[in-house]
Amino acid sequence: MLSCTAGYGRRLVSSLFVVFFLSRGGWKEVQGSVMKGKHQTRRGFIPAAMFNVKSFGAAADGHTDDSNAFLAAWNKACRFRGKVGILVPRGTYLLGPVRFAGPCRRASSVTFRNKARPRRNHGQLNFGYLKASTDLSKYKPGGGWIEFAWTEDLTVTGGGTFNGQGAEAWPYNNCSRNINCKLLPTNLKFIAMNRAVVRGITSVNSKFFHIAVVDCMNFRGSDLRISAPEDSPNTDGIHVERSTGVDISKSQIGTGDDCISIGQGNSQVTLTSINCGPGHGISVGSLGKYPNEGDVRGLVVRDCTISRTANGIRIKTWLDSPSSSSASNMTFENITMNDVRNPIMIDQAYCPFSSCSSKASNSADQ
């Protein structure tokens, strides 16, 4: 377990335990939007009340926008006292951009739960399935499709799939040609979270990054399955920025860009048992593009396998950055590479465009 001493400006008031998972047993369902009582789950969590998104109007037909129903269930749970759950019954849910934000001052914990059991139906598993709206006008540039923000002790787990439906959006991505391009939405974005856990979920075909961890402390991710076509643009598996105490482990990532990218301002990040490929490998950076970027310190990459990628381990910093920055105290250990074009790359003149200009310096130190 990693410790963290850094903080961030906005004080977190709530302590939430939010779980998004497919249950194989546990709570008993009752009629109505609120289920009261003590029902033991296999993991020992005892909710006091549960809110069913269908009771708030979710159609779960894959065509009707269920965003308002999900937000209504979240808001109701957030105001409830004690341990609460948000129940997502089996089905396909179409969602536009949604932000599940705290603090929830009265709820001591919240569980975001998929009800379906993993039995086969016509060759498909009956897991909860969330798919993103393809209407790009609904999204803010650089925002997320599903965002969790300003909460503590969040857990998202267990078998559900987040489908960003990126194929219709990728033709509008011109970031390889335009330094001021409009960023497409990230599938899952975690903002200013403390002690968040993401475990056992699947993210496919994000319009941009699959998972972004920004301004977080003590973030844990494990047993993640992330995939997008090898030629999909900027579909990084996991991007970490301005965060401390991040641990990603036992995950399978194959995309059209970096499996994991470590951006600026991070410290004490550990990546273990990652199967990466296809894609661009595991990268530090790019760093030094913008003024006043934070340093990267204390990165550990261990026991990973990288296969069929453009790069293996890569550190990339912009030439003559507008302010100085550094990447230091990094450890790469027991990395297996198969069919990797550039196994190790340190690029201190990174420029993905025809020409680049900036004004200061940066450094990458072992």
Order of alpha helices (4+ residues) and beta strands (2+ residues): beta-beta-beta-alpha-beta-beta-beta-beta-beta-beta-beta-beta-beta-beta-beta-beta-beta-beta-beta-beta-beta-beta-beta-beta-beta-beta-beta-beta-beta-beta
